[in-house]
């Protein structure tokens, strides 16, 4: 269990939110492109929220899906392969 703010910052992307096959795909893509796997996970979350159509219903509660995502890295850090996902 993560217990402190510094542990949370160093924990990396929470790939457990995806099915195992998807998480493995993102990690394989990151290894192939030599970029952080976080880039692919973030791009996937953004894509999923866009595909959901802006609204989601859970137990008769209809709510908006709002997700702000940003990939931050130096020029040449490999953000473009994740954007092209």
C-alpha positions as CSV (number, residue, x, y, z in Angstrom):
1,X,0.0,0.0,0.0
2,X,1.3,3.5,-0.9
3,X,1.7,5.5,2.3
4,X,3.2,8.9,1.5
5,X,3.0,11.6,-1.1
6,X,6.6,10.9,-2.3
7,X,5.7,7.2,-2.7
8,X,2.7,8.2,-4.8
9,X,4.7,10.4,-7.0
10,X,7.3,7.6,-7.6
11,X,4.7,4.8,-8.0
12,X,4.4,5.2,-11.8
13,X,1.2,4.9,-13.9
14,X,-1.5,2.7,-12.3
15,X,-1.8,0.1,-15.1
16,X,-4.1,-2.0,-13.0
17,X,-7.0,0.2,-14.1
18,X,-6.7,-1.5,-17.5
19,X,-7.3,-5.2,-18.5
20,X,-4.1,-7.2,-18.3
21,X,-3.8,-7.5,-22.1
22,X,-4.0,-3.7,-22.6
23,X,-1.5,-2.9,-19.8
24,X,0.9,-5.4,-21.4
25,X,0.4,-3.8,-24.8
26,X,1.1,-0.3,-23.5
27,X,4.3,-1.6,-21.8
28,X,5.3,-3.4,-25.0
29,X,4.7,-0.3,-27.1
30,X,6.8,1.8,-24.6
31,X,9.6,-0.7,-24.9
32,X,9.5,-0.7,-28.7
33,X,9.5,3.1,-28.9
34,X,11.9,3.5,-25.9
35,X,9.5,5.9,-24.2
36,X,7.9,5.9,-20.7
37,X,4.8,3.6,-20.5
38,X,3.0,6.4,-18.7
39,X,2.7,8.2,-22.1
40,X,0.7,5.3,-23.5
41,X,-1.5,4.8,-20.4
42,X,-2.4,8.5,-20.3
43,X,-3.2,8.6,-24.0
44,X,-5.4,5.5,-23.6
45,X,-7.4,7.1,-20.7
46,X,-7.9,10.2,-22.8
47,X,-9.1,8.1,-25.8
48,X,-11.5,6.0,-23.6
49,X,-13.0,9.2,-22.2
50,X,-13.5,10.7,-25.6
51,X,-15.1,7.4,-27.0
52,X,-17.5,7.3,-24.1
53,X,-19.3,10.3,-25.6
54,X,-19.0,12.7,-22.8
55,X,-21.7,11.0,-20.6
56,X,-21.7,7.8,-18.5
57,X,-24.5,6.2,-16.5
58,X,-23.9,4.3,-13.3
59,X,-26.9,2.9,-11.4
60,X,-29.3,5.5,-12.8
61,X,-26.9,8.3,-12.2
62,X,-25.9,10.0,-15.5
63,X,-22.7,12.0,-15.2
64,X,-20.3,13.8,-17.4
65,X,-16.9,12.4,-18.1
66,X,-14.3,15.1,-17.8
67,X,-10.7,14.1,-18.2
68,X,-7.9,16.6,-18.7
69,X,-4.7,14.8,-19.8
70,X,-1.3,16.2,-20.7
71,X,1.9,14.5,-21.7
72,X,4.8,16.4,-20.4
73,X,8.3,15.8,-21.5
74,X,11.3,17.3,-23.2
75,X,11.4,17.7,-26.9
76,X,12.3,14.3,-28.4
77,X,11.1,12.4,-25.3
78,X,8.7,10.3,-27.4
79,X,5.3,11.9,-26.8
80,X,4.3,11.7,-30.4
81,X,4.0,7.8,-30.6
82,X,1.6,8.0,-27.7
83,X,-0.4,10.8,-29.3
84,X,-0.7,8.6,-32.5
85,X,-2.1,5.7,-30.5
